[in-house]
């Protein structure tokens, strides 16, 4: 199944608790869409304690033909609560597929609030990324509360869940399945579909029996001892 099939809306807004791997998803989604021939713009709007920013992969993304929108390079290591004016290009140019990587909590999500009228006029999806290894969202009740808080802050409606449970180099198929179980319960409580599960290539065969599609990813986030 292609990225365009799994993520079928023109603008994909990736959100979730910080540390869930939502930036990993944003980078991998942008690269997959570009690989399928789409014209892609990725906006790095993550300003709240990010572990890994999509703009850290700017050379790789730009080499794939993806336009990266972020705060000025001089501020690339600062958490600046400002949106680049180029963000409007994603919303206004309907010839591109847009991927927006937004902040990892309701405060970070607030940066989108002033664009809410423009966003809801577009073909968008607000995607909630789950990682069952994050203590703050490892129970269905906590995850649902977090999801609803982001919806309330942005004024946008979530349309799907992605299970992105992993432990970088310590990931096992059992970890991915643990996340799948959490995603299933959050889906049951909210009525939202599970769009996909993510897995590195080495695990694709091991989790191929999951009911929803498995989206292959490459882990870009540095481990703590590599930072």
Secondary structure, 3 states (H helix, E strand, C coil): CCHHHHCCCCEEEEECCCCCCHHHHHHHHHHHHHHCCCCEEEEEECCCCCCCCHHHHHHHHHHCCCEEECCCHHHCCCCCCCCCCCHHHHHHCCCCEEEEEECCCHHHHHHHHHHHHHHHCCCEEEEEEECCCCHHHCCHHHHHHHHHHHHHHHCCCEEEEEECCCCHHHCCHHHHHHHHHHHHHHHHHHCCCEEEEEEEHHHCCCCCCCCCCEEEECCCCCCHHHC
